[in-house]
């Protein structure tokens, strides 16, 4: 959803723990489907170090971030994520990040998808920085970001795009959607296909 003048809702920008978190998502989603409680999932991930981090603080941080992203998916989407192929899971986790973080969702829709549709698939840090500058007009929390934080956010978003196979060698890559992933994305209104660089609704992987 595009920000409008006068929209004073603040962006959540705490997405720099890990990147796409596909490995972690598979572990956490499977656990949730067993116990049906995100608080319990988070506790188990941390206490048992199921994400195999080196320190307790890293485990806490990564568990929290993984649960926050997965909690925007419904049960059917989580079931699909658990049995998904690596490419399907990557796309689902990109969409989860777009849902969880309005900032990422708007970048996906307004920059990544738009450039793809306009046949200008090149993408670099300059496009991210222009997007960020535009958002600062309506979001003071963006204007207040330190340069070091901006670099972290930028690097994380591009790493997410790369890990989801939507970006390579400076170019936006078409999302290759399986029918079952498209179905769960199209079940929402508006369709969450809007977060992906695809051209027409017929673009389904056989």
N, C-alpha and C positions, 0 to 999 in steps of 0.2 A: 504494500500500500504506500503510495507516494506521499511524502510529507507535504503539508499545505501551509501557507503563511498563517501564522497564529497558532500553529500546532505546538503546544508546549510540552508534549510528552518527551521524556528523555530517552535517548538511545541506551540500551544495555550494550556495553562494549567489553565485556569480560570474557572474550572468546579466544584468548591467546594460549590457553592450556591445551597442549597437543595441537592437532590440526583437525582432520576429518573424523578421527576416532573410530574408524570402522572396526578395528580389532576389538577395542574396548566395548563398542556397541553390541557386538555379537555376544560377548560374555554377559553384559548387563541385561540385555533384552531377554536372553534365555532364562536368566534368574528371575526376572520380573514375571515372566509367563508361568513360573512355578509358584511364586509366593504372592504375587498381586499386590505389592506395596512398595512404592518407590523409596520410602524412608528405610524400610528393611533392606532393600537392595543396596542402597548407599552404605548402610552400616556393614553389610556382609562384604561388599567390595573393599571397604577400608580395613576392617578388622582382620580379614583373611588375606589381605593383599592380593586379591584375585586378578588385579590388573598388572601385577608383577613390577611395581615401581621400586626404586632404590631406597626411598625414604618415606617415613610416615606422612610427612607434609605433602609430598608429591602424590601419594595414594589418596589422601583426602581431597586435594585439589582436582585430580583427574577423575575421581569417582563422582564428585559433585558436578563437574562439567558434563560428564557422560550422561548422568541421570537427567540433568536439566534439558539436554537436547532430546533424549529419548522420550521424555515426558510429553512432548508435543505430538507424538505419534499415537494413534489409536491402537487398539488390540490387534486388529486385522493387519495394520501396517507393521507392527512389531513381529507378528507371526511370519509375515513375508520377509522381513529383514533377517530373521533367524535362518530361514531356509534359502535365502537369496544367493545368487552367484556373487562373486567379488564385485563385478561391475554394477550389478543391481544394488547391492548394499551401499556402494559408494554414492550412487545417485540419491538413494533414500537418505543417506546421512547429509548430503549437500542440501537437500530440501529441508531436512530437520533443522540444520543450521540457519537456513533462510527463515523458517517459521519462528525459531527461538530468538533470533536477532534481527530485528527490523532493518537495521543498518545493512546487514549482509543481504537480506531479501531485496532491499531497494537497489543495491549495487548490482545484484544478479539480474533484476528486471530492467532497470533503467540504463545500465551500461552494458553488461555482458550480452544479454538477449537482444537488446536494441542494436548494438553494433553488429551482431551476427545477422539479424534480419535486414539491416541496411547494407549488407555485403561489405562491411569494413571490419573484418574479423581480427585485425591486429589489436593487441591489448598490452599496455605497459603501465608502469607506475605513474606516468603522467596522467592517464585517464582516471586512475584511482584518486590522485591528488586533486584533479578538477572536481570530481564527484564530492570529495570530502570538503573542498572549499565551498561548494554550492550548499551543502547541508549545514555548514557553519552559520549560514544566514538565519536559519530557523532553529538551530540547536546549539545553544551557548556551550554545552558540554563538549562539543566538537572543537569549537574555537579555543577552548581552554586546554586542549590536549598538549602534552609536551611532545617535542619532536621525537624523542626516543619511543614514546608510546605510539605515535603515528607510524613509525617504522615497523614496530611490532605488529600492529593491526594490519598494515599493508602486506607484510611478509606472510602473515597467517592466512589472509584471504587468498593470496595467490597460491600458497601451498595447498589450501583446500581445493581450489580449482584444479590444480595439477593432479592431486590425489584422486579427484573424482573424474579424471580423464576429460575435463572440459577445457583444458588449456595445455598447450605444448608449443615450445619453440616460438613464443611470442604471439601465438595465434589461438583464437577461440575455436574449440572443437565441437562439432555437432554432438549433442547427447544422443546416444543410441538406446532407445527405450524398448524394453520388452513389453509385451501386451499386458502382463500382470502389474508391472510398475505403473504403466500409463493408466490402467484402470483405477488404481488406488489414488493417483494424483488427480484424475478427472472426477473422482467422487466428491471432491471439495468444490465449493463455489465461492470465488472463482477458482478454476483449476490451478493446481500448483505446478502444472507444466510451464506456467509463466516464469518460473525461476530457472528454466533451462533453455539453452540455445537449440531450439528446434523450430522448423519452419512451418509445417502444416500438421494437422491432426492425423494424417495418414502415416506419419513417420514412425512405424512400429517395427521392431525387429522380429522377423519371422520366428 
